[in-house]
């Protein structure tokens, strides 16, 4: 070989490395903002939750811009984790505020991390359901359980190899177990309430 390609190769890899490092840094910030947004939702701080989740979305967009010339890096694990956390935050926000659940296209992300975010939102919904039970809002808790059930049904219909879905089957199984535990908690609360009412009548 008569041509020295080292400088040319290094310039390409240097640019790719810089894009990768920015993507990793921004992905961590996305994850942090999305998680804080979910915590704000549990505190009923709707405006603060929107601010934080919007920040997460803006940072995701900046990652896409940074990787525009290196799209192969979009499949990097930390980027998918960021997309998953953002999806979880937006889905949780929609459920908690009575909005329409966004699709992966609405969020501008890959469907695989979206599905994992959908599954992990079930855990946030269980937490909200338990809060509602403590507040004796049984009918609202029942509606939350129905939402959780619907999500598990949707996830169960996605039947592809784990290599394609990044282990979605496990996420689905965990979500299903959370739904069953929540159903048991709700049933116990309803039974206790009926016994309490019966005792009042006697």
PAMAR-636232 format. One record per residue: residue number from 0; x, y, z of N, C-alpha, C in turn. Coordinates in steps of 0.02 Angstrom, whole numbers, plus 50000, padded with zeros to 5 digits. Layout:
BEGIN
 resi   n.u   n.v   n.w  ca.u  ca.v  ca.w   c.u   c.v   c.w
  NUM     X     Y     Z     X     Y     Z     X     Y     Z
...
end
This chain:
BEGIN
 resi   n.u   n.v   n.w  ca.u  ca.v  ca.w   c.u   c.v   c.w
    0 50043 49940 50000 50000 50000 50000 50045 50062 50000
    1 50033 50105 49951 50077 50164 49944 50048 50226 49977
    2 49982 50225 49994 49950 50284 50023 49942 50275 50098
    3 49962 50326 50136 49954 50323 50209 49884 50349 50227
    4 49843 50304 50251 49774 50322 50267 49764 50342 50340
    5 49816 50340 50380 49808 50349 50452 49776 50416 50469
    6 49797 50470 50438 49769 50535 50454 49695 50539 50434
    7 49679 50511 50377 49610 50512 50353 49565 50471 50398
    8 49590 50411 50416 49551 50368 50461 49543 50400 50529
    9 49598 50431 50554 49594 50462 50620 49544 50519 50621
   10 49540 50558 50568 49493 50614 50567 49421 50589 50570
   11 49408 50534 50536 49340 50505 50538 49324 50478 50607
   12 49371 50441 50635 49360 50411 50701 49359 50463 50756
   13 49398 50516 50750 49396 50570 50799 49327 50603 50801
   14 49299 50615 50742 49232 50645 50738 49180 50598 50767
   15 49188 50534 50752 49140 50484 50778 49146 50478 50854
   16 49207 50481 50880 49217 50477 50952 49187 50537 50987
   17 49196 50597 50958 49169 50658 50988 49092 50654 50990
   18 49062 50629 50935 48989 50623 50933 48965 50572 50985
   19 49003 50518 50992 48985 50466 51041 48988 50494 51111
   20 49040 50531 51128 49047 50558 51195 48991 50608 51211
   21 48973 50649 51161 48918 50696 51172 48852 50659 51183
   22 48842 50605 51143 48781 50566 51150 48775 50535 51219
   23 48831 50509 51244 48831 50478 51311 48816 50529 51365
   24 48848 50588 51360 48837 50640 51410 48764 50665 51409
   25 48739 50677 51349 48671 50702 51343 48620 50649 51363
   26 48635 50586 51349 48589 50532 51368 48581 50528 51443
   27 48635 50537 51479 48631 50537 51553 48587 50594 51578
   28 48592 50651 51545 48551 50708 51564 48478 50696 51547
   29 48465 50662 51491 48396 50643 51474 48367 50599 51528
   30 48404 50548 51548 48381 50501 51598 48366 50536 51664
   31 48410 50582 51683 48400 50619 51746 48338 50663 51743
   32 48330 50699 51688 48272 50744 51681 48207 50705 51679
   33 48206 50649 51642 48145 50609 51637 48127 50579 51705
   34 48177 50554 51742 48164 50525 51808 48137 50578 51856
   35 48166 50638 51854 48142 50692 51897 48072 50714 51876
   36 48058 50711 51812 47991 50728 51788 47939 50679 51815
   37 47956 50615 51817 47910 50565 51844 47899 50576 51918
   38 47953 50593 51954 47945 50607 52025 47899 50667 52036
   39 47905 50718 51993 47861 50776 51998 47788 50756 51986
   40 47777 50710 51939 47709 50687 51926 47679 50654 51988
   41 47719 50614 52023 47694 50582 52084 47678 50633 52139
   42 47710 50690 52135 47695 50743 52184 47641 50790 52159
   43 47611 50773 52101 47558 50814 52070 47584 50883 52049
   44 47648 50888 52036 47677 50951 52012 47678 50948 51936
   45 47620 50960 51906 47611 50948 51835 47655 50994 51792
   46 47658 51058 51809 47698 51105 51769 47772 51089 51773
   47 47796 51072 51832 47866 51055 51840 47882 50991 51803
   48 47835 50944 51804 47845 50881 51768 47851 50895 51693
   49 47808 50938 51667 47811 50954 51596 47877 50988 51578
   50 47900 51032 51620 47964 51066 51607 48021 51016 51602
   51 48023 50971 51650 48077 50922 51652 48074 50872 51595
   52 48014 50848 51580 48006 50799 51526 48019 50831 51459
   53 48000 50894 51451 48015 50930 51389 48090 50939 51381
   54 48124 50952 51437 48197 50958 51435 48228 50892 51411
   55 48202 50837 51436 48226 50772 51415 48216 50763 51339
   56 48159 50783 51314 48145 50777 51243 48192 50821 51201
   57 48206 50881 51224 48251 50926 51188 48322 50897 51186
   58 48342 50867 51241 48409 50838 51243 48413 50777 51197
   59 48360 50739 51192 48358 50683 51146 48366 50707 51074
   60 48333 50762 51058 48339 50791 50991 48410 50812 50977
   61 48444 50839 51027 48513 50860 51018 48559 50800 51005
   62 48541 50743 51035 48580 50682 51023 48573 50661 50950
   63 48511 50663 50925 48499 50645 50855 48539 50691 50808
   64 48542 50755 50824 48580 50803 50784 48655 50785 50786
   65 48679 50770 50846 48751 50754 50854 48770 50691 50816
   66 48723 50645 50809 48737 50581 50776 48713 50578 50704
   67 48694 50636 50677 48666 50637 50609 48713 50606 50558
   68 48778 50617 50568 48827 50590 50521 48853 50522 50543
   69 48831 50499 50600 48851 50433 50625 48791 50396 50652
   70 48741 50383 50609 48678 50352 50632 48687 50284 50665
   71 48743 50250 50650 48753 50184 50680 48760 50189 50756
   72 48778 50248 50781 48786 50258 50853 48719 50265 50889
   73 48666 50275 50850 48600 50282 50882 48579 50219 50917
   74 48607 50163 50898 48590 50100 50930 48632 50087 50992
   75 48674 50135 51010 48715 50128 51071 48669 50119 51132
   76 48688 50075 51178 48646 50059 51234 48622 50118 51275
   77 48666 50166 51288 48647 50222 51330 48597 50267 51295
   78 48600 50270 51229 48550 50310 51191 48482 50277 51196
   79 48480 50211 51189 48416 50176 51196 48389 50182 51267
   80 48433 50182 51317 48411 50192 51386 48378 50260 51394
   81 48408 50310 51363 48380 50377 51366 48311 50380 51333
   82 48305 50348 51275 48241 50346 51241 48188 50310 51283
   83 48210 50255 51314 48164 50217 51357 48138 50260 51415
   84 48184 50296 51448 48164 50338 51505 48117 50394 51482
   85 48132 50423 51425 48089 50477 51399 48020 50449 51383
   86 48018 50391 51351 47953 50360 51335 47914 50346 51399
   87 47948 50318 51449 47915 50304 51513 47885 50367 51543
   88 47923 50422 51540 47900 50485 51569 47839 50512 51532
   89 47842 50511 51466 47785 50537 51427 47723 50493 51434
   90 47732 50428 51436 47675 50383 51444 47644 50391 51514
   91 47687 50394 51565 47662 50405 51633 47626 50471 51639
   92 47653 50522 51608 47621 50588 51609 47552 50584 51578
   93 47546 50551 51521 47481 50546 51487 47430 50509 51530
   94 47451 50455 51561 47405 50416 51603 47383 50456 51664
   95 47431 50488 51697 47415 50525 51758 47372 50586 51746
   96 47379 50617 51688 47343 50679 51674 47282 50669 51628
   97 47269 50606 51610 47210 50593 51569 47220 50610 51496
   98 47283 50614 51474 47297 50629 51404 47299 50567 51362
   99 47312 50576 51298 47317 50520 51251 47388 50492 51252
  100 47394 50428 51259 47461 50397 51261 47496 50406 51195
  101 47556 50436 51195 47592 50447 51132 47620 50383 51104
  102 47627 50381 51038 47659 50324 51005 47734 50337 51000
  103 47771 50287 50978 47843 50297 50969 47857 50348 50914
  104 47811 50352 50865 47819 50402 50812 47807 50472 50840
  105 47758 50478 50884 47745 50544 50915 47807 50568 50952
  106 47843 50522 50984 47901 50540 51024 47965 50543 50983
  107 47962 50518 50921 48021 50520 50879 48077 50474 50901
  108 48058 50416 50927 48109 50369 50951 48098 50300 50920
  109 48147 50256 50930 48144 50188 50905 48089 50149 50942
  110 48054 50103 50908 48001 50066 50942 48023 50020 50998
  111 48085 49995 50995 48107 49948 51048 48113 49982 51116
  112 48151 50037 51122 48152 50071 51187 48084 50098 51207
  113 48042 50115 51158 47974 50138 51174 47936 50083 51209
  114 47940 50022 51184 47904 49966 51215 47929 49952 51286
  115 47994 49958 51295 48021 49949 51363 47997 50005 51409
  116 47993 50066 51383 47966 50122 51422 47893 50111 51440
  117 47856 50083 51393 47786 50067 51405 47780 50017 51462
  118 47823 49966 51461 47821 49916 51514 47841 49944 51581
  119 47891 49987 51582 47913 50015 51646 47864 50066 51674
  120 47823 50095 51631 47772 50141 51655 47722 50105 51700
  121 47715 50039 51690 47669 50000 51732 47690 50006 51806
  122 47755 50007 51820 47778 50014 51889 47757 50081 51919
  123 47761 50134 51879 47739 50200 51903 47664 50201 51915
  124 47628 50166 51872 47555 50163 51879 47535 50123 51941
  125 47573 50071 51957 47560 50033 52018 47569 50078 52079
  126 47623 50116 52078 47635 50162 52134 47578 50211 52141
  127 47554 50239 52086 47497 50285 52089 47434 50249 52113
  128 47423 50188 52091 47365 50150 52113 47365 50140 52188
  129 47423 50123 52216 47428 50113 52288 47415 50179 52326
  130 47438 50234 52298 47424 50300 52328 47349 50313 52328
  131 47316 50295 52273 47244 50306 52269 47206 50262 52320
  132 47230 50201 52329 47199 50157 52379 47206 50185 52449
  133 47265 50213 52464 47275 50243 52530 47229 50303 52540
  134 47212 50337 52485 47167 50394 52488 47094 50373 52483
  135 47082 50306 52482 47015 50277 52478 46979 50297 52414
  136 47017 50306 52360 46988 50321 52294 46989 50256 52254
  137 46944 50211 52273 46945 50144 52245 46927 50143 52171
  138 46878 50183 52151 46858 50182 52080 46914 50207 52035
  139 46951 50258 52058 47008 50283 52019 47064 50231 52017
  140 47073 50195 52072 47123 50142 52074 47105 50086 52025
  141 47040 50071 52020 47017 50020 51972 47032 50041 51900
  142 47022 50105 51885 47037 50129 51818 47111 50125 51803
  143 47153 50139 51853 47225 50134 51844 47245 50062 51830
  144 47215 50015 51865 47229 49944 51853 47209 49924 51782
  145 47153 49950 51759 47132 49936 51690 47183 49960 51640
  146 47210 50019 51651 47263 50046 51607 47324 50000 51608
  147 47343 49977 51666 47400 49932 51673 47388 49867 51635
  148 47327 49840 51642 47308 49779 51607 47314 49788 51532
  149 47290 49844 51507 47291 49858 51435 47363 49859 51408
  150 47408 49889 51447 47478 49892 51426 47508 49822 51421
  151 47496 49781 51471 47523 49713 51471 47496 49674 51411
  152 47431 49683 51396 47401 49650 51339 47436 49671 51274
  153 47451 49735 51268 47485 49760 51208 47555 49731 51203
  154 47591 49730 51258 47660 49704 51257 47661 49630 51240
  155 47611 49593 51264 47609 49521 51252 47599 49505 51178
  156 47573 49552 51141 47561 49541 51069 47625 49551 51027
  157 47677 49579 51058 47740 49590 51021 47782 49527 51029
  158 47778 49483 50981 47809 49417 50987 47867 49411 50937
  159 47924 49436 50957 47984 49433 50915 48042 49407 50958
  160 48095 49383 50926 48153 49358 50966 48182 49413 51011
  161 48206 49391 51068 48234 49439 51116 48292 49479 51087
  162 48328 49449 51040 48383 49485 51008 48359 49546 50970
  163 48297 49544 50945 48269 49601 50909 48239 49652 50956
  164 48214 49629 51013 48177 49674 51058 48215 49690 51122
  165 48277 49669 51125 48320 49684 51183 48289 49657 51248
  166 48264 49596 51245 48238 49564 51305 48170 49589 51327
  167 48127 49607 51279 48061 49634 51297 48019 49583 51335
  168 48030 49520 51322 47990 49469 51356 47997 49474 51432
  169 48057 49487 51455 48067 49495 51527 48031 49556 51554
  170 48035 49611 51517 47999 49672 51538 47924 49658 51542
  171 47899 49621 51493 47827 49603 51492 47810 49560 51553
  172 47853 49511 51568 47839 49467 51625 47839 49506 51691
  173 47886 49553 51699 47888 49594 51759 47825 49637 51764
  174 47804 49666 51708 47744 49707 51707 47683 49666 51726
  175 47680 49605 51699 47623 49562 51714 47620 49545 51788
  176 47678 49532 51818 47679 49516 51889 47658 49576 51931
  177 47675 49637 51909 47654 49697 51945 47578 49706 51940
  178 47551 49689 51882 47478 49694 51874 47443 49645 51920
  179 47469 49583 51924 47436 49533 51966 47441 49552 52040
  180 47498 49578 52061 47504 49601 52131 47457 49659 52144
  181 47450 49703 52095 47406 49761 52103 47333 49738 52106
  182 47316 49688 52066 47248 49662 52067 47232 49632 52136
  183 47281 49598 52165 47273 49569 52231 47264 49623 52283
  184 47304 49676 52279 47298 49732 52326 47230 49765 52321
  185 47208 49775 52259 47144 49808 52249 47087 49764 52275
  186 47091 49699 52260 47038 49653 52283 47035 49653 52360
  187 47093 49651 52392 47094 49651 52465 47062 49714 52493
  188 47076 49771 52461 47048 49834 52484 46972 49835 52476
  189 46948 49810 52419 46876 49808 52406 46841 49763 52457
  190 46871 49705 52470 46841 49658 52518 46839 49689 52588
  191 46892 49722 52608 46894 49755 52674 46842 49809 52679
  192 46833 49846 52625 46784 49899 52625 46713 49870 52632
  193 46700 49815 52598 46634 49784 52603 46622 49758 52674
  194 46672 49727 52705 46665 49704 52773 46652 49762 52821
  195 46686 49816 52809 46677 49875 52851 46605 49901 52845
  196 46579 49902 52785 46510 49925 52775 46461 49877 52807
  197 46474 49811 52802 46430 49763 52832 46427 49771 52909
  198 46486 49784 52938 46490 49794 53009 46451 49856 53032
  199 46451 49906 52991 46415 49967 53007 46339 49956 53008
  200 46317 49909 52965 46246 49897 52959 46219 49855 53018
  201 46264 49816 53050 46242 49772 53104 46239 49809 53171
end
